[in-house]
Amino acid sequence: MTSLIVIPARFQSSRLPGKPLRQIWGQTMIKRVHERCTETGLDTIIATDDERIANECVKHSMDYIMTSSDCLTGTDRVAEVAKARPDYKGYINVQGDEPFVTPSDILMISDLLCNSYGKAEVLCGMCRIEEPDQYYSPNVPKIAFNQDKVGHSGLLRYISRAPIPGVKANMGWPKGNAWKQVCIYGFSSWHLHQFTEQKEKTTLEYIEDIEILRFLEIGIPVRMVMIQGSPLAVDTENDLKRANDLYEHMLEYPTPNADKEILNKLKEGKTQWNEKL
């Protein structure tokens, strides 16, 4: 077998309670994420500890597995799935708040995991930050990495909710030189075993609340891979509203790259326009 896509989904969220079951244009967020993942043709499973999410999976015939409520992170849930489904070459963690995740991005991570880097390195998606709001937002993890393969990938050096690279006063934000994490991870079963050997969050992981830091802190290299990225991850009520607006207009204007083009319109406050994109 190749890779198994695992979508960790927990009901509790400090910024958006009940996130997986919140509605995006008539369907739950977890169903929207699942739909995008299954477009890859890879096996896909939802990992949850909540009966309400499990019931949603049953309702829509989505494969799922019940994981422990003691899991510290989504990656801990993926590790439980790997133990229960050991026959896959790799495991792809797609966050449950990515209803616009790009299927080709998932396939790129899967291919690299199974054929290139996966034995030694954890894989994680990244893309360039296009707007200053994301650079300054604590909800967007920013990264510093070795540019050993410029335009393709590099080993992660640090990831933070703080704006990095930092800039001197009056310099403005570093447009063109700031990068963010895209929450598509690739692991082998060995990576996941090492991750869960830590029974508590590691120091920097706990401070930043970014689980990928655990790998750095236990000495496992993380390779950042340049991918297209999605136009919007849903982390707050405002994000949820934007996601509904975006999905509505994507249905109305189904053009190539419509998601990013329409989102730019919505950011400008132009939710109505006469000509198709």
DOLUM-902096 format. One line per 8 residues: for each residue x, y, z of C-alpha. Coordinates in nm, 3 decimals. Layout:
N
X/Y/Z  ...
This chain:
277
0.000/0.000/0.000  0.099/0.368/-0.031  -0.014/0.635/0.213  -0.316/0.662/0.437  -0.464/1.009/0.486  -0.564/1.067/0.847  -0.784/1.363/0.945  -0.763/1.424/1.321
-1.085/1.579/1.449  -1.165/1.689/1.802  -1.480/1.868/1.908  -1.322/2.105/2.158  -1.150/2.415/2.022  -1.075/2.725/2.224  -1.118/2.962/1.929  -1.399/2.782/1.746
-1.594/2.532/1.961  -1.737/2.235/1.775  -1.521/2.318/1.474  -1.552/1.987/1.281  -1.933/2.005/1.284  -1.966/2.372/1.195  -2.137/2.431/0.863  -1.976/2.542/0.537
-2.243/2.597/0.276  -2.474/2.322/0.399  -2.215/2.059/0.494  -2.001/2.011/0.802  -1.639/2.116/0.791  -1.517/1.761/0.848  -1.717/1.643/0.547  -1.573/1.923/0.333
-1.218/1.824/0.433  -1.294/1.457/0.373  -1.429/1.533/0.025  -1.108/1.712/-0.073  -0.891/1.433/0.063  -1.075/1.155/-0.117  -1.018/1.338/-0.448  -0.659/1.212/-0.422
-0.768/0.849/-0.459  -0.581/0.763/-0.138  -0.750/0.583/0.148  -0.880/0.837/0.400  -0.985/0.798/0.762  -1.105/1.036/1.033  -0.956/1.001/1.382  -1.174/1.133/1.662
-1.261/1.081/2.027  -1.608/1.235/2.003  -1.931/1.044/1.940  -2.089/1.343/1.767  -1.814/1.343/1.505  -1.835/0.963/1.479  -2.209/0.993/1.410  -2.137/1.241/1.130
-1.894/0.990/0.981  -2.154/0.713/0.995  -2.416/0.940/0.839  -2.196/1.008/0.535  -2.018/0.670/0.514  -1.680/0.820/0.600  -1.428/0.575/0.743  -1.332/0.664/1.100
-1.160/0.531/1.408  -1.214/0.621/1.772  -0.894/0.740/1.938  -0.809/0.812/2.299  -0.929/1.129/2.465  -0.581/1.148/2.618  -0.416/1.233/2.285  -0.213/1.552/2.328
-0.221/1.651/1.958  -0.356/1.551/1.621  -0.030/1.371/1.547  -0.085/1.154/1.856  -0.417/1.054/1.700  -0.242/0.971/1.372  -0.002/0.752/1.569  -0.294/0.556/1.713
-0.431/0.505/1.363  -0.089/0.384/1.243  -0.091/0.116/1.513  -0.441/0.006/1.413  -0.373/0.025/1.037  -0.007/-0.083/1.006  -0.004/-0.189/0.641  0.059/0.154/0.489
0.395/0.285/0.377  0.326/0.633/0.514  0.066/0.840/0.698  -0.049/1.184/0.585  -0.193/1.412/0.851  -0.439/1.661/0.700  -0.578/1.901/0.956  -0.954/1.902/0.999
-0.977/2.281/0.959  -0.860/2.279/0.595  -1.183/2.261/0.390  -1.001/2.397/0.082  -0.695/2.171/0.105  -0.544/2.108/-0.239  -0.548/1.738/-0.340  -0.233/1.775/-0.552
-0.048/1.902/-0.243  -0.142/1.589/-0.052  -0.024/1.371/-0.339  0.310/1.554/-0.355  0.373/1.492/0.016  0.267/1.128/-0.024  0.499/1.073/-0.320  0.799/1.225/-0.142
0.720/1.032/0.175  0.701/0.697/-0.002  0.982/0.745/-0.253  1.236/1.001/-0.136  1.268/1.144/0.215  1.029/0.946/0.428  1.275/0.705/0.591  1.471/0.977/0.769
1.270/1.298/0.761  0.924/1.408/0.859  0.762/1.610/0.581  0.559/1.928/0.623  0.403/2.161/0.367  0.486/2.529/0.333  0.404/2.821/0.108  0.493/3.187/0.082
0.304/3.441/0.294  0.122/3.676/0.060  -0.019/3.935/0.299  0.101/4.114/0.613  -0.201/4.009/0.822  -0.083/3.648/0.805  0.275/3.743/0.890  0.164/3.917/1.211
-0.115/3.672/1.305  -0.043/3.439/1.600  -0.278/3.187/1.436  -0.036/3.138/1.144  0.286/2.943/1.218  0.582/3.103/1.041  0.894/2.909/0.950  1.269/2.947/0.911
1.437/2.679/0.704  1.757/2.587/0.521  1.710/2.679/0.156  1.922/2.388/0.038  1.685/2.331/-0.253  1.565/2.679/-0.335  1.208/2.687/-0.461  1.149/2.327/-0.357
1.232/2.234/0.000  1.461/2.277/0.297  1.515/2.147/0.648  1.314/2.322/0.916  1.519/2.530/1.160  1.236/2.682/1.362  0.862/2.742/1.347  0.683/3.006/1.551
0.360/3.195/1.598  0.575/3.506/1.627  0.651/3.696/1.306  0.973/3.543/1.173  1.205/3.643/1.026  1.186/3.946/1.251  1.250/4.288/1.102  1.412/4.607/1.221
1.197/4.906/1.307  1.047/5.088/1.009  1.138/4.809/0.765  0.783/4.683/0.717  0.703/4.315/0.684  0.945/4.096/0.478  0.730/4.052/0.168  0.857/3.770/-0.049
1.078/3.634/0.227  0.826/3.507/0.481  0.686/3.155/0.478  0.407/2.975/0.659  0.327/2.619/0.747  0.060/2.436/0.549  -0.081/2.170/0.778  -0.017/1.864/0.565
0.235/1.635/0.736  0.398/1.311/0.620  0.519/1.046/0.865  0.646/0.693/0.870  0.529/0.462/1.146  0.876/0.497/1.303  0.838/0.877/1.319  0.504/0.837/1.492
0.641/0.585/1.741  0.921/0.823/1.838  0.673/1.110/1.868  0.447/0.924/2.109  0.738/0.801/2.321  0.721/1.153/2.464  0.439/1.131/2.715  0.420/1.511/2.757
0.456/1.797/2.516  0.815/1.909/2.477  0.915/2.254/2.598  0.897/2.455/2.276  0.599/2.255/2.152  0.412/2.352/2.467  0.515/2.721/2.455  0.433/2.771/2.087
0.149/2.514/2.075  0.291/2.377/1.749  0.321/1.998/1.747  0.582/1.972/1.470  0.832/2.125/1.712  0.832/1.800/1.909  1.020/1.632/1.625  1.289/1.900/1.625
1.325/1.877/2.000  1.375/1.498/1.993  1.623/1.519/1.708  1.417/1.411/1.407  1.468/1.635/1.101  1.165/1.797/0.938  1.177/1.879/0.569  0.958/2.167/0.456
0.814/2.109/0.109  0.694/2.388/-0.116  0.332/2.330/-0.212  0.048/2.541/-0.348  -0.132/2.573/-0.017  -0.499/2.647/0.041  -0.658/2.991/0.042  -0.804/2.962/0.391
-0.779/2.750/0.705  -1.067/2.791/0.950  -0.958/2.883/1.300  -1.205/3.152/1.414  -1.564/3.262/1.366  -1.445/3.521/1.115  -1.261/3.251/0.920  -1.580/3.044/0.915
-1.776/3.334/0.767  -1.509/3.388/0.502  -1.511/3.017/0.423  -1.887/3.023/0.361  -1.853/3.332/0.141  -1.568/3.171/-0.049  -1.752/2.845/-0.105  -2.065/3.024/-0.224
-1.875/3.221/-0.486  -1.672/2.918/-0.594  -2.000/2.751/-0.685  -2.108/3.060/-0.878  -1.777/3.111/-1.058  -1.617/2.768/-1.110  -1.299/2.883/-1.287  -0.941/2.756/-1.246
-0.785/2.895/-0.927  -1.127/3.038/-0.836  -1.072/2.986/-0.464  -0.774/3.221/-0.441  -0.910/3.474/-0.690  -1.245/3.499/-0.513  -1.083/3.517/-0.171  -0.885/3.819/-0.287
-1.214/3.982/-0.387  -1.366/3.902/-0.050  -1.066/4.044/0.134  -1.119/4.368/-0.052  -1.482/4.370/0.064  -1.613/4.312/-0.287  -1.858/4.032/-0.226  -2.063/4.125/-0.530
-1.933/4.177/-0.880  -2.091/4.154/-1.222  -1.834/3.987/-1.440  -1.717/3.633/-1.398  -1.353/3.591/-1.299
